Amino acid sequence: MAQTYAQLQGQIVKLQAEAQKLRTEEVSAVIARIREDIKAYEITAQDLFGRILGKTRRGKSRSTAQAKYTDGTGNVWVGRGPRPQWLRDALAAGKKLEEFVFGTSHGSTPSAPAASQKKAAVKRVATKKAAAAKKSAGSRNAG
C-alpha cells in the first residue's frame, strides 16, 4: 500500500528526532574520550590550537588615538564618536569647537615624545615594506 505525503513527513520528523538523539549521545561519548586523552597525555590548548587562548590575534592592532580636543581641566575628546557632555555643554554656552583644539589657550600641546614615537613607527613600517618589496623583487629575478 502506498504511503501518503503526510505519512512520509511524519516518518521524516521521527527519524530526524531519533538522529538528533543519537548524535547527542555520540558527541557526549566522543567528548568524554577526548577529555580522558587530554588528561592522560597532558595536552594543552596551545598543543591543540597552536596559540594560547585568550591572546589577541596577529594582524591589524588597534591604535590609541591622540586627543584632539581638551578643555584644559582634564577633559579630552579624540574627535571620534559622539561629543562628550562637557563639550556639548560648552558649545551650547556659546563657545566654538576651535577653542578646544590642542595647542589653543585651553589645551596643552601633545607631548613631543609621543609625536616622535609615532613618526619613528611610521618610518619603521615604511622601511620594512621597502625591504620586503626589494626581497620579493630579488626572488622574482633570481628564478
N, C-alpha and C positions, 0 to 999 in steps of 0.2 A: 504494500500500500504506500502511495506517495505521501511525503510529508508536506505540510503547508509552510508557507513563509514564516508565519508566526511561530510554528513549532521549531523551525530551524533557528530563529532568532533566540528563542528560549534556551535551546541547547548551547548556542554560542555564549550567552550570558553565563550559563552554568559552567561551561568549560573555561571561560576567562576567569571566573572566580576561583575555580579549582587550580588553574595555572598560577594565579597570583598567590594563593595559599602555599603551593609547593615552592614557588620562587622565594617567598619569605622564609620558609623553613630551611631551604638550601643556603640562602645567603647567611642566615644565622649560623649554620654549621661551618660555612667557609670562614666567616669572621672569627669564630671560636678557634679554628685550626690555625689561622694566621696569628692570632694573639698568642697562642701557645708557642708557635715557632719564633715569634719576635722575642718572647721572654726567654726561650731556651737558647737562642743564638745571640741574645743581647743586641738586637738590631735597633739602630736609632733612626729617627726621621731623616737625618742627613744621609744615612746609608741608603734609604729608600728613595729620597727625592733629590739628593744632590745639593741641597742647601738647607740651612737651618730655617725652620718655620718661624714666621713672625718677623723675619728680616725683610727689608724692602727689596724690591726687585731692582736690578740694574737698569739703567736707561735714563730717561729724562727725569731729572730730580726737580723738586720744587725749589724755587729760589725765594729768598726772603726779600720782599720788596722794600725799598727805601721809602721812608715817609716823605711826602711831598708837601704836606700842609701841617702847620702847627700853630697853636695859639700862644706859645711861649710859656705856658704853665704846665706843660707835660702832656697835653692832649695832642695826638698826632693822627693823621689820616694819610694813607698811601695813594688815595685818589681812585681806588677801585671799590666797587660795591656801593651801597647806599651811603650817603653822607651821614656822619655821626651826629648825634643830637647837639653836641656843643657847637658844631659848625652850623647846623641849621638854625640854632638859636641866634648865633652871631649874625648870620646873613639876614635873618628876619629883623634884627635890630638895626639894619642899615649898613652893615659892613660889606665889603666886597671880597670875593674869593681871593683876589690877588694879594690882599693884605696878609693872608695866612701862608703864602708860599715860603718855603725855607729860604732864609737869606734876607728876608724883609725885617722890619723893626720888631715884629712879634717873634719871629722864629730865629733859630740859630742855623748856621750853615752845616751841611752834612760833614762828618768828620773826614779829614783828608786821608787817613789810613784806609777807611772803607772805600773811598773812591779809587785810591791807587791799587787796592787789592782787587777791585773789580776790573780795572784796566789790565792788571797783570794776568788775571784769569782769562780774559778775552784773548790776550796775546798768546798764552799757553795753548789755548784751543786752536788758534789760527796756526801756530807752529806745528802742532800735532797733525792738523789736517793737511798742511803742506807736506810734511814728512810722509804721511800715508799716501798722498797723491803721487809723490816722487817715487816711492817704493812700488806703487801699483804700476806706474808708467815703466819703471825699470823691469818689472817682471813681464810685462807685455812685450817689451822689446827683446828680452832675452830668449823668448820662445820662438 
